[in-house]
Amino acid sequence: MNNTLLEAVKTLLTETFDGPEKNESWYTEAKPGSGIFGTLDRLSAEEASIPIQGTTIAAHTDHTRYYLWVANTYMKGEKPNSNWEESWKITSVDEMTWQRFKDELDMEYKTLLEKIETLDAIDEQTSNGLCGTLAHSAYHLGAIRQMVKVIKVPSETTK
């Protein structure tokens, strides 16, 4: 890959999902565990199932996974049969389902990063799709982190 936009998207997606490196950040909290995966790994299935303002962290997680799946499907040159409402119907998860949600999110994220690595030049639709994926994922990271503040006492969120 020799494209500065793709490099930037990859860097920011990595920060969004894996968290910042070396306590340096472009936009998230500059400490380890500030990305989606670090945030989700500190939550039990019970915590991920607590309803806050009509939704759950589990639903945000699956919705983010679903969005990445749609993006990956488009990047394969296919048109997905999407049903956005389904991911928002999740009200509770058990530990096994919660782990599966996190694993599937990780798989879709890694698939996207691998696809970005194969690109050199991109058209406007792909550029918009990648930037949209970054913005969408960053939005859900922020939403999830705010929800964590509601369900965890302050000393627990800093662990």
DOLUM-535824 format. One record per atom (N, C-alpha, C): chain; z negated, x, y negated; residue in one letter. Coordinates in Angstrom, 2 decimals, padded with zeros to 5 digits. Each point is the difference from the previous one (the first is absolute). Example, Ala and Ser with C-alpha at 12.3 -4.5 7.8 and 13.67 -1.06 7.14 Angstrom:
2
+-----+---------+---------+---------+------+
: mol :      pz :      px :      py : type :
+-----+---------+---------+---------+------+
:   A : -007.80 :  013.19 :  005.69 :    a :
:   A :  000.00 : -000.89 : -001.19 :    a :
:   A :  000.00 :  000.90 : -001.20 :    a :
:   A :  000.72 : -000.35 : -001.05 :    s :
:   A : -000.06 :  000.82 : -001.19 :    s :
:   A : -000.73 : -000.77 : -001.09 :    s :
+-----+---------+---------+---------+------+
//
This chain:
159
+-----+---------+---------+---------+------+
: mol :      pz :      px :      py : type :
+-----+---------+---------+---------+------+
:   A :  000.00 :  000.85 :  001.17 :    m :
:   A :  000.00 : -000.85 : -001.17 :    m :
:   A :  000.00 :  000.90 : -001.23 :    m :
:   A :  000.93 : -000.30 : -000.90 :    n :
:   A :  000.09 :  000.77 : -001.24 :    n :
:   A :  000.22 : -000.98 : -001.15 :    n :
:   A : -000.99 : -000.87 : -000.23 :    n :
:   A :  000.12 : -001.02 : -001.02 :    n :
:   A : -001.39 : -000.19 : -000.61 :    n :
:   A : -000.12 :  000.25 : -001.30 :    t :
:   A : -001.32 : -000.05 : -000.62 :    t :
:   A : -000.62 : -001.40 :  000.03 :    t :
:   A :  000.81 : -001.05 : -000.12 :    l :
:   A : -000.56 : -001.35 :  000.09 :    l :
:   A : -000.57 : -000.26 :  001.39 :    l :
:   A :  000.74 :  000.39 :  001.03 :    l :
:   A : -000.51 : -000.20 :  001.36 :    l :
:   A : -001.26 :  000.82 :  000.24 :    l :
:   A : -000.03 :  001.21 : -000.50 :    e :
:   A : -001.21 :  000.84 :  000.14 :    e :
:   A : -001.19 : -000.66 : -000.69 :    e :
:   A :  000.23 : -000.56 : -001.20 :    a :
:   A : -001.07 : -000.66 : -000.74 :    a :
:   A : -000.49 : -001.24 :  000.74 :    a :
:   A :  000.93 : -000.80 :  000.50 :    v :
:   A : -000.38 : -001.20 :  000.75 :    v :
:   A : -000.82 :  000.38 :  001.22 :    v :
:   A :  000.43 :  001.01 :  000.71 :    k :
:   A : -000.72 :  000.45 :  001.19 :    k :
:   A : -001.40 :  000.50 : -000.37 :    k :
:   A : -000.11 :  000.78 : -001.06 :    t :
:   A : -001.30 :  000.50 : -000.46 :    t :
:   A : -000.94 : -001.16 : -000.35 :    t :
:   A :  000.52 : -000.98 : -000.72 :    l :
:   A : -000.84 : -001.11 : -000.43 :    l :
:   A : -000.33 : -000.96 :  001.15 :    l :
:   A :  000.93 : -000.18 :  000.93 :    l :
:   A : -000.31 : -000.80 :  001.19 :    l :
:   A : -001.10 :  000.69 :  000.82 :    l :
:   A :  000.11 :  001.31 :  000.12 :    t :
:   A : -001.01 :  000.75 :  000.75 :    t :
:   A : -001.37 : -000.16 : -000.66 :    t :
:   A : -000.04 :  000.09 : -001.32 :    e :
:   A : -001.27 : -000.20 : -000.69 :    e :
:   A : -000.51 : -001.43 :  000.20 :    e :
:   A :  000.88 : -000.96 : -000.04 :    t :
:   A : -000.39 : -001.40 :  000.17 :    t :
:   A : -000.61 : -000.25 :  001.37 :    t :
:   A :  000.61 :  000.54 :  001.03 :    f :
:   A : -000.47 : -000.26 :  001.36 :    f :
:   A : -001.01 :  001.01 :  000.51 :    f :
:   A :  000.29 :  001.28 : -000.14 :    d :
:   A : -000.88 :  001.04 :  000.53 :    d :
:   A : -001.07 :  000.44 : -001.00 :    d :
:   A :  000.19 : -000.31 : -001.26 :    g :
:   A : -000.93 :  000.43 : -001.03 :    g :
:   A :  000.47 :  001.30 : -000.63 :    g :
:   A : -000.65 :  000.39 : -001.08 :    p :
:   A :  000.41 :  001.21 : -000.71 :    p :
:   A : -000.38 :  001.26 :  000.78 :    p :
:   A :  000.74 :  001.05 : -000.27 :    e :
:   A : -000.30 :  001.30 :  000.61 :    e :
:   A : -000.83 :  000.83 : -000.96 :    e :
:   A : -000.93 :  000.76 :  000.53 :    k :
:   A : -000.77 :  000.99 : -000.77 :    k :
:   A : -000.63 : -000.57 : -001.26 :    k :
:   A : -000.48 : -001.23 :  000.06 :    n :
:   A : -000.64 : -000.63 : -001.16 :    n :
:   A :  000.89 : -000.03 : -001.24 :    n :
:   A :  001.30 : -000.02 :  000.22 :    e :
:   A :  000.96 : -000.14 : -001.08 :    e :
:   A :  000.78 : -001.29 :  000.22 :    e :
:   A :  000.23 : -000.73 : -001.05 :    s :
:   A :  000.61 : -001.30 :  000.16 :    s :
:   A :  001.01 : -000.27 : -001.10 :    s :
:   A :  001.05 : -000.71 :  000.35 :    w :
:   A :  000.95 : -000.49 : -000.99 :    w :
:   A : -000.47 : -001.33 : -000.57 :    w :
:   A : -000.67 : -000.82 :  000.83 :    y :
:   A : -000.42 : -001.30 : -000.52 :    y :
:   A : -001.22 : -000.61 :  000.69 :    y :
:   A : -000.37 :  000.48 :  001.16 :    t :
:   A : -001.16 : -000.57 :  000.67 :    t :
:   A : -001.26 :  000.76 : -000.39 :    t :
:   A : -001.12 : -000.46 :  000.50 :    e :
:   A : -001.24 :  000.74 : -000.19 :    e :
:   A :  000.15 :  001.36 :  000.67 :    e :
:   A : -000.32 :  001.06 : -000.70 :    a :
:   A :  000.27 :  001.35 :  000.49 :    a :
:   A : -001.09 :  000.50 :  000.94 :    a :
:   A : -000.17 : -000.70 :  001.10 :    k :
:   A : -000.92 :  000.48 :  001.03 :    k :
:   A :  000.51 : -000.45 :  001.36 :    k :
:   A : -000.35 :  000.74 :  001.04 :    p :
:   A :  000.46 : -000.35 :  001.34 :    p :
:   A : -000.39 : -001.43 :  000.37 :    p :
:   A :  000.86 : -000.61 :  000.80 :    g :
:   A : -000.28 : -001.35 :  000.47 :    g :
:   A :  000.33 : -001.10 : -000.98 :    g :
:   A :  000.70 :  000.34 : -001.09 :    s :
:   A :  000.31 : -001.00 : -001.02 :    s :
:   A :  001.27 : -000.78 :  000.27 :    s :
:   A :  000.76 :  000.40 :  001.00 :    g :
:   A :  001.22 : -000.72 :  000.35 :    g :
:   A : -000.30 : -001.20 :  000.88 :    g :
:   A :  001.05 : -000.69 :  000.37 :    i :
:   A : -000.15 : -001.19 :  000.83 :    i :
:   A : -000.71 :  000.33 :  001.32 :    i :
:   A :  000.44 :  001.04 :  000.70 :    f :
:   A : -000.58 :  000.28 :  001.31 :    f :
:   A : -001.47 :  000.40 : -000.09 :    f :
:   A : -000.35 :  000.83 : -000.96 :    g :
:   A : -001.40 :  000.39 : -000.17 :    g :
:   A : -000.87 : -001.19 : -000.35 :    g :
:   A :  000.54 : -000.90 : -000.81 :    t :
:   A : -000.75 : -001.19 : -000.39 :    t :
:   A : -000.19 : -000.93 :  001.19 :    t :
:   A :  001.07 : -000.24 :  000.76 :    l :
:   A : -000.08 : -000.91 :  001.14 :    l :
:   A : -000.88 :  000.55 :  001.12 :    l :
:   A :  000.03 :  001.32 :  000.18 :    d :
:   A : -000.78 :  000.59 :  001.09 :    d :
:   A : -001.51 : -000.15 : -000.19 :    d :
:   A : -000.43 : -000.28 : -001.20 :    r :
:   A : -001.43 : -000.19 : -000.27 :    r :
:   A : -000.44 : -001.46 :  000.19 :    r :
:   A :  000.92 : -000.83 :  000.45 :    l :
:   A : -000.30 : -001.43 :  000.14 :    l :
:   A :  000.01 : -000.44 :  001.46 :    l :
:   A : -000.94 : -000.84 :  000.33 :    s :
:   A : -000.02 : -000.62 :  001.33 :    s :
:   A :  000.93 : -001.21 : -000.01 :    s :
:   A :  000.28 : -000.51 :  001.17 :    a :
:   A :  000.81 : -001.22 :  000.10 :    a :
:   A : -000.72 : -001.15 : -000.69 :    a :
:   A : -001.31 : -000.05 :  000.15 :    e :
:   A : -000.77 : -001.06 : -000.65 :    e :
:   A :  000.15 :  000.07 : -001.52 :    e :
:   A : -000.08 :  001.20 : -000.57 :    e :
:   A :  000.15 :  000.16 : -001.45 :    e :
:   A :  001.42 : -000.34 : -000.44 :    e :
:   A :  000.98 :  000.42 :  000.80 :    a :
:   A :  001.40 : -000.29 : -000.34 :    a :
:   A :  000.32 : -001.48 :  000.07 :    a :
:   A : -000.87 : -000.77 :  000.63 :    s :
:   A :  000.20 : -001.44 :  000.17 :    s :
:   A : -000.75 : -000.85 : -001.02 :    s :
:   A : -000.74 :  000.62 : -000.90 :    i :
:   A : -000.75 : -000.76 : -000.99 :    i :
:   A :  000.97 : -000.57 : -001.04 :    i :
:   A :  000.00 : -001.32 : -000.18 :    p :
:   A :  000.92 : -000.57 : -000.99 :    p :
:   A : -000.47 :  000.27 : -001.43 :    p :
:   A :  000.93 :  000.45 : -000.82 :    i :
:   A : -000.26 :  000.27 : -001.42 :    i :
:   A :  001.16 : -000.61 : -000.78 :    i :
:   A : -000.31 : -000.95 : -000.85 :    q :
:   A :  001.01 : -000.67 : -000.81 :    q :
:   A :  001.16 : -000.53 :  000.85 :    q :
:   A : -000.32 : -000.52 :  001.18 :    g :
:   A :  001.00 : -000.66 :  000.82 :    g :
:   A :  000.79 :  000.88 :  000.95 :    g :
:   A : -000.37 :  001.28 :  000.10 :    t :
:   A :  000.70 :  000.89 :  000.93 :    t :
:   A : -000.98 :  001.02 :  000.57 :    t :
:   A :  000.48 :  000.83 :  000.91 :    t :
:   A : -000.84 :  001.02 :  000.62 :    t :
:   A :  000.69 :  001.37 : -000.10 :    t :
:   A : -000.79 :  001.02 :  000.19 :    i :
:   A :  000.57 :  001.35 :  000.04 :    i :
:   A :  000.93 :  000.12 :  001.21 :    i :
:   A : -000.34 : -000.67 :  001.09 :    a :
:   A :  000.88 :  000.01 :  001.18 :    a :
:   A :  001.37 : -000.56 : -000.36 :    a :
:   A :  000.02 : -001.09 : -000.78 :    a :
:   A :  001.28 : -000.59 : -000.40 :    a :
:   A :  000.77 :  000.94 : -000.92 :    a :
:   A : -000.67 :  000.64 : -000.94 :    h :
:   A :  000.68 :  000.98 : -000.87 :    h :
:   A :  000.58 :  001.13 :  000.83 :    h :
:   A : -000.74 :  000.43 :  001.00 :    t :
:   A :  000.45 :  001.11 :  000.86 :    t :
:   A :  001.24 : -000.40 :  000.77 :    t :
:   A : -000.03 : -001.16 :  000.63 :    d :
:   A :  001.16 : -000.43 :  000.78 :    d :
:   A :  001.19 : -000.30 : -000.91 :    d :
:   A : -000.26 : -000.56 : -001.16 :    h :
:   A :  001.08 : -000.28 : -000.95 :    h :
:   A :  000.67 :  001.31 : -000.44 :    h :
:   A : -000.78 :  001.04 : -000.24 :    t :
:   A :  000.55 :  001.30 : -000.39 :    t :
:   A :  000.83 :  000.58 :  001.14 :    t :
:   A : -000.51 : -000.12 :  001.23 :    r :
:   A :  000.76 :  000.44 :  001.17 :    r :
:   A :  001.32 : -000.76 :  000.10 :    r :
:   A : -000.07 : -001.29 : -000.21 :    y :
:   A :  001.19 : -000.84 :  000.10 :    y :
:   A :  001.03 :  000.40 : -001.06 :    y :
:   A : -000.45 :  000.26 : -001.21 :    y :
:   A :  000.90 :  000.42 : -001.07 :    y :
:   A :  000.70 :  001.31 :  000.38 :    y :
:   A : -000.76 :  000.95 :  000.56 :    l :
:   A :  000.61 :  001.26 :  000.43 :    l :
:   A :  001.00 : -000.24 :  001.13 :    l :
:   A : -000.31 : -000.91 :  000.92 :    w :
:   A :  000.93 : -000.33 :  001.07 :    w :
:   A :  001.30 : -000.54 : -000.58 :    w :
:   A : -000.11 : -000.90 : -000.98 :    v :
:   A :  001.20 : -000.55 : -000.64 :    v :
:   A :  000.80 :  001.12 : -000.65 :    v :
:   A : -000.67 :  000.88 : -000.74 :    a :
:   A :  000.69 :  001.13 : -000.65 :    a :
:   A :  000.66 :  000.89 :  001.04 :    a :
:   A : -000.69 :  000.31 :  001.08 :    n :
:   A :  000.58 :  000.84 :  001.05 :    n :
:   A :  001.20 : -000.67 :  000.66 :    n :
:   A : -000.08 : -001.30 :  000.19 :    t :
:   A :  001.11 : -000.73 :  000.60 :    t :
:   A :  001.23 :  000.07 : -000.90 :    t :
:   A : -000.19 : -000.23 : -001.30 :    y :
:   A :  001.11 :  000.12 : -000.95 :    y :
:   A :  000.57 :  001.41 :  000.00 :    y :
:   A : -000.86 :  001.00 :  000.09 :    m :
:   A :  000.47 :  001.39 : -000.04 :    m :
:   A :  000.77 :  000.39 :  001.26 :    m :
:   A : -000.16 : -000.77 :  001.07 :    k :
:   A :  000.80 :  000.20 :  001.21 :    k :
:   A :  001.34 : -000.71 : -000.10 :    k :
:   A :  000.22 : -000.69 : -001.12 :    g :
:   A :  001.25 : -000.71 : -000.19 :    g :
:   A : -000.01 : -001.40 :  000.58 :    g :
:   A : -001.17 : -000.50 :  000.33 :    e :
:   A : -000.13 : -001.34 :  000.57 :    e :
:   A : -000.67 : -000.93 : -001.00 :    e :
:   A :  000.22 : -001.27 :  000.17 :    k :
:   A : -000.67 : -000.99 : -000.85 :    k :
:   A : -001.09 : -000.66 :  000.83 :    k :
:   A : -001.26 :  000.18 : -000.40 :    p :
:   A : -001.09 : -000.57 :  000.80 :    p :
:   A : -000.09 : -001.51 : -000.16 :    p :
:   A : -000.49 : -000.64 :  001.03 :    n :
:   A : -000.30 : -001.42 : -000.06 :    n :
:   A : -001.45 : -000.07 : -000.46 :    n :
:   A : -000.20 : -000.08 : -001.32 :    s :
:   A : -001.35 :  000.12 : -000.55 :    s :
:   A : -000.67 : -001.35 : -000.23 :    s :
:   A : -001.30 :  000.01 :  000.20 :    n :
:   A : -000.85 : -001.16 : -000.23 :    n :
:   A : -001.27 :  000.51 : -000.67 :    n :
:   A :  000.04 :  000.11 : -001.32 :    w :
:   A : -001.08 :  000.61 : -000.77 :    w :
:   A : -001.32 : -000.72 :  000.14 :    w :
:   A :  000.02 : -001.29 :  000.19 :    e :
:   A : -001.23 : -000.77 :  000.05 :    e :
:   A : -000.87 :  000.32 :  001.22 :    e :
:   A :  000.63 :  000.43 :  001.08 :    e :
:   A : -000.75 :  000.24 :  001.24 :    e :
:   A : -001.12 :  001.01 : -000.16 :    e :
:   A :  000.25 :  001.10 : -000.72 :    s :
:   A : -001.04 :  001.02 : -000.11 :    s :
:   A : -001.21 : -000.50 : -000.80 :    s :
:   A :  000.21 : -000.95 : -000.87 :    w :
:   A : -001.11 : -000.51 : -000.81 :    w :
:   A : -000.85 : -001.02 :  000.73 :    w :
:   A :  000.40 : -000.41 :  001.20 :    k :
:   A : -000.76 : -000.99 :  000.75 :    k :
:   A : -001.17 :  000.62 :  000.76 :    k :
:   A : -000.10 :  001.30 : -000.01 :    i :
:   A : -001.05 :  000.69 :  000.76 :    i :
:   A : -001.35 : -000.24 : -000.68 :    i :
:   A : -000.91 : -000.58 :  000.76 :    t :
:   A : -001.32 : -000.26 : -000.57 :    t :
:   A : -001.08 :  000.90 :  000.59 :    t :
:   A :  000.16 :  000.39 :  001.25 :    s :
:   A : -000.99 :  000.89 :  000.60 :    s :
:   A :  000.64 :  000.80 :  001.12 :    s :
:   A : -000.60 :  001.15 :  000.26 :    v :
:   A :  000.48 :  000.88 :  001.07 :    v :
:   A : -001.20 :  000.52 :  000.79 :    v :
:   A :  000.23 :  000.28 :  001.27 :    d :
:   A : -001.02 :  000.69 :  000.79 :    d :
:   A :  000.29 :  001.50 : -000.09 :    d :
:   A : -000.86 :  000.82 :  000.57 :    e :
:   A :  000.16 :  001.46 : -000.13 :    e :
:   A :  001.34 :  000.48 :  000.57 :    e :
:   A :  000.41 : -000.56 :  001.13 :    m :
:   A :  001.25 :  000.43 :  000.62 :    m :
:   A :  001.20 : -000.37 : -000.89 :    m :
:   A :  000.00 : -001.19 : -000.53 :    t :
:   A :  001.09 : -000.43 : -000.88 :    t :
:   A : -000.02 :  000.79 : -001.30 :    t :
:   A : -001.17 :  000.27 : -000.55 :    w :
:   A : -000.12 :  000.79 : -001.23 :    w :
:   A :  000.59 :  001.40 :  000.22 :    w :
:   A : -000.32 :  000.61 :  001.13 :    q :
:   A :  000.55 :  001.33 :  000.29 :    q :
:   A :  001.52 : -000.07 :  000.16 :    q :
:   A :  000.47 : -001.06 :  000.64 :    r :
:   A :  001.45 : -000.16 :  000.17 :    r :
:   A :  000.69 : -000.14 : -001.35 :    r :
:   A : -000.58 : -000.77 : -000.92 :    f :
:   A :  000.56 : -000.16 : -001.34 :    f :
:   A :  000.12 :  001.36 : -000.69 :    f :
:   A : -001.06 :  000.80 :  000.08 :    k :
:   A :  000.01 :  001.32 : -000.65 :    k :
:   A :  001.02 :  000.92 :  000.66 :    k :
:   A :  000.07 : -000.04 :  001.32 :    d :
:   A :  000.97 :  000.84 :  000.72 :    d :
:   A :  001.44 : -000.41 : -000.33 :    d :
:   A :  000.26 : -001.29 : -000.05 :    e :
:   A :  001.36 : -000.47 : -000.31 :    e :
:   A :  000.38 :  000.32 : -001.45 :    e :
:   A : -000.97 : -000.07 : -000.91 :    l :
:   A :  000.26 :  000.40 : -001.39 :    l :
:   A :  000.34 :  001.48 : -000.05 :    l :
:   A : -000.75 :  000.81 :  000.71 :    d :
:   A :  000.27 :  001.43 :  000.06 :    d :
:   A :  001.39 :  000.29 :  000.58 :    d :
:   A :  000.38 : -000.72 :  001.04 :    m :
:   A :  001.31 :  000.19 :  000.62 :    m :
:   A :  001.13 : -000.33 : -000.98 :    m :
:   A : -000.12 : -001.12 : -000.70 :    e :
:   A :  001.04 : -000.38 : -000.97 :    e :
:   A :  000.07 :  001.00 : -001.16 :    e :
:   A : -001.15 :  000.47 : -000.44 :    y :
:   A : -000.06 :  001.00 : -001.07 :    y :
:   A :  000.69 :  001.29 :  000.44 :    y :
:   A : -000.31 :  000.48 :  001.20 :    k :
:   A :  000.61 :  001.24 :  000.50 :    k :
:   A :  001.50 : -000.17 :  000.22 :    k :
:   A :  000.42 : -001.17 :  000.44 :    t :
:   A :  001.42 : -000.29 :  000.16 :    t :
:   A :  000.71 :  000.10 : -001.34 :    t :
:   A : -000.61 : -000.55 : -001.04 :    l :
:   A :  000.58 :  000.07 : -001.34 :    l :
:   A :  000.10 :  001.43 : -000.49 :    l :
:   A : -001.06 :  000.78 :  000.17 :    l :
:   A :  000.03 :  001.41 : -000.42 :    l :
:   A :  001.09 :  000.78 :  000.74 :    l :
:   A :  000.14 : -000.26 :  001.30 :    e :
:   A :  001.04 :  000.66 :  000.78 :    e :
:   A :  001.39 : -000.36 : -000.51 :    e :
:   A :  000.20 : -001.26 : -000.35 :    k :
:   A :  001.29 : -000.43 : -000.53 :    k :
:   A :  000.27 :  000.66 : -001.34 :    k :
:   A : -000.99 :  000.08 : -000.86 :    i :
:   A :  000.18 :  000.64 : -001.30 :    i :
:   A :  000.42 :  001.46 :  000.19 :    i :
:   A : -000.55 :  000.66 :  000.99 :    e :
:   A :  000.35 :  001.40 :  000.27 :    e :
:   A :  001.48 :  000.18 :  000.33 :    e :
:   A :  000.63 : -001.03 :  000.54 :    t :
:   A :  001.41 :  000.12 :  000.41 :    t :
:   A :  000.97 : -000.27 : -001.15 :    t :
:   A : -000.52 : -000.49 : -001.13 :    l :
:   A :  000.86 : -000.38 : -001.11 :    l :
:   A :  000.22 :  001.17 : -000.95 :    l :
:   A :  001.21 :  000.08 : -000.54 :    d :
:   A :  000.28 :  000.97 : -001.06 :    d :
:   A :  000.38 : -000.73 : -001.28 :    d :
:   A :  000.89 : -000.92 :  000.13 :    a :
:   A :  000.42 : -000.81 : -001.14 :    a :
:   A : -000.27 : -001.46 :  000.36 :    a :
:   A : -000.36 : -000.78 : -001.01 :    i :
:   A : -000.28 : -001.41 :  000.26 :    i :
:   A :  000.68 : -000.87 : -001.05 :    i :
:   A :  000.35 : -001.19 :  000.45 :    d :
:   A :  000.63 : -000.95 : -000.93 :    d :
:   A : -001.09 : -000.75 : -000.77 :    d :
:   A :  000.44 : -000.86 : -000.92 :    e :
:   A : -000.95 : -000.71 : -000.85 :    e :
:   A : -000.90 : -000.93 :  000.81 :    e :
:   A :  000.55 : -000.68 :  001.00 :    q :
:   A : -000.81 : -000.91 :  000.80 :    q :
:   A : -001.10 :  000.76 :  000.75 :    q :
:   A :  000.34 :  001.13 :  000.59 :    t :
:   A : -001.00 :  000.79 :  000.72 :    t :
:   A : -001.04 :  000.55 : -000.97 :    t :
:   A :  000.44 :  000.45 : -001.18 :    s :
:   A : -000.94 :  000.48 : -001.02 :    s :
:   A : -000.97 : -001.10 : -000.38 :    s :
:   A :  000.52 : -001.18 : -000.28 :    n :
:   A : -000.85 : -001.13 : -000.35 :    n :
:   A : -000.94 : -000.36 :  001.15 :    n :
:   A :  000.52 :  000.03 :  001.21 :    g :
:   A : -000.82 : -000.32 :  001.16 :    g :
:   A : -001.15 :  000.97 :  000.19 :    g :
:   A :  000.30 :  001.29 : -000.14 :    l :
:   A : -001.06 :  001.01 :  000.16 :    l :
:   A : -001.03 : -000.09 : -001.12 :    l :
:   A :  000.47 : -000.16 : -001.23 :    c :
:   A : -000.94 : -000.12 : -001.13 :    c :
:   A : -000.82 : -001.29 :  000.13 :    c :
:   A :  000.63 : -001.07 :  000.47 :    g :
:   A : -000.71 : -001.24 :  000.23 :    g :
:   A : -001.04 :  000.14 :  001.11 :    g :
:   A :  000.35 :  000.73 :  001.04 :    t :
:   A : -000.95 :  000.23 :  001.10 :    t :
:   A : -001.21 :  000.78 : -000.50 :    t :
:   A :  000.25 :  001.00 : -000.83 :    l :
:   A : -001.10 :  000.77 : -000.59 :    l :
:   A : -000.88 : -000.89 : -000.86 :    l :
:   A :  000.61 : -000.77 : -000.89 :    a :
:   A : -000.78 : -000.87 : -000.89 :    a :
:   A : -000.77 : -001.05 :  000.79 :    a :
:   A :  000.63 : -000.60 :  000.98 :    h :
:   A : -000.64 : -001.02 :  000.81 :    h :
:   A : -001.19 :  000.57 :  000.76 :    h :
:   A :  000.18 :  001.16 :  000.60 :    s :
:   A : -001.08 :  000.64 :  000.76 :    s :
:   A : -001.14 :  000.40 : -000.92 :    s :
:   A :  000.32 :  000.52 : -001.18 :    a :
:   A : -001.03 :  000.39 : -000.96 :    a :
:   A : -000.78 : -001.22 : -000.47 :    a :
:   A :  000.70 : -001.11 : -000.21 :    y :
:   A : -000.68 : -001.24 : -000.38 :    y :
:   A : -001.03 : -000.39 :  001.06 :    y :
:   A :  000.41 :  000.02 :  001.27 :    h :
:   A : -000.91 : -000.41 :  001.07 :    h :
:   A : -001.13 :  000.99 :  000.19 :    h :
:   A :  000.24 :  001.27 : -000.23 :    l :
:   A : -001.09 :  000.97 :  000.02 :    l :
:   A : -001.05 : -000.39 : -001.04 :    l :
:   A :  000.44 : -000.29 : -001.21 :    g :
:   A : -000.93 : -000.40 : -001.05 :    g :
:   A : -000.74 : -001.28 :  000.35 :    g :
:   A :  000.73 : -000.98 :  000.53 :    a :
:   A : -000.63 : -001.26 :  000.37 :    a :
:   A : -001.05 :  000.21 :  001.09 :    a :
:   A :  000.35 :  000.78 :  001.01 :    i :
:   A : -000.93 :  000.27 :  001.10 :    i :
:   A : -001.24 :  000.72 : -000.52 :    i :
:   A :  000.20 :  001.00 : -000.86 :    r :
:   A : -001.15 :  000.76 : -000.52 :    r :
:   A : -000.91 : -000.89 : -000.85 :    r :
:   A :  000.57 : -000.94 : -000.72 :    q :
:   A : -000.83 : -000.93 : -000.76 :    q :
:   A : -000.76 : -000.94 :  000.93 :    q :
:   A :  000.64 : -000.42 :  001.07 :    m :
:   A : -000.66 : -000.88 :  000.97 :    m :
:   A : -001.15 :  000.74 :  000.68 :    m :
:   A :  000.19 :  001.29 :  000.28 :    v :
:   A : -001.06 :  000.80 :  000.62 :    v :
:   A : -001.23 :  000.00 : -000.91 :    v :
:   A :  000.19 :  000.06 : -001.30 :    k :
:   A : -001.13 :  000.00 : -000.93 :    k :
:   A : -000.79 : -001.30 :  000.09 :    k :
:   A :  000.64 : -001.08 :  000.40 :    v :
:   A : -000.69 : -001.28 :  000.13 :    v :
:   A : -000.80 : -000.03 :  001.30 :    v :
:   A :  000.52 :  000.56 :  001.07 :    i :
:   A : -000.67 : -000.13 :  001.30 :    i :
:   A : -000.95 :  001.13 :  000.33 :    i :
:   A :  000.09 :  001.12 : -000.70 :    k :
:   A : -000.87 :  001.14 :  000.28 :    k :
:   A : -000.93 :  000.24 : -001.18 :    k :
:   A : -001.23 :  000.39 :  000.30 :    v :
:   A : -000.90 :  000.38 : -001.09 :    v :
:   A :  000.46 :  001.35 : -000.55 :    v :
:   A : -000.27 :  000.32 : -001.26 :    p :
:   A :  000.53 :  001.22 : -000.62 :    p :
:   A : -000.23 :  001.29 :  000.80 :    p :
:   A : -001.15 :  000.18 :  000.59 :    s :
:   A : -000.24 :  001.25 :  000.75 :    s :
:   A :  000.90 :  000.12 :  001.22 :    s :
:   A :  000.42 : -001.13 :  000.59 :    e :
:   A :  000.87 :  000.03 :  001.17 :    e :
:   A :  001.44 :  000.37 : -000.36 :    e :
:   A :  000.44 : -000.33 : -001.19 :    t :
:   A :  001.41 :  000.26 : -000.36 :    t :
:   A :  000.24 :  001.46 : -000.32 :    t :
:   A : -001.02 :  000.78 : -000.19 :    t :
:   A :  000.18 :  001.42 : -000.33 :    t :
:   A : -000.09 :  000.89 :  001.21 :    t :
:   A : -000.28 : -000.56 :  001.16 :    k :
:   A : -000.11 :  000.81 :  001.23 :    k :
:   A :  001.35 :  000.49 :  000.44 :    k :
+-----+---------+---------+---------+------+
//
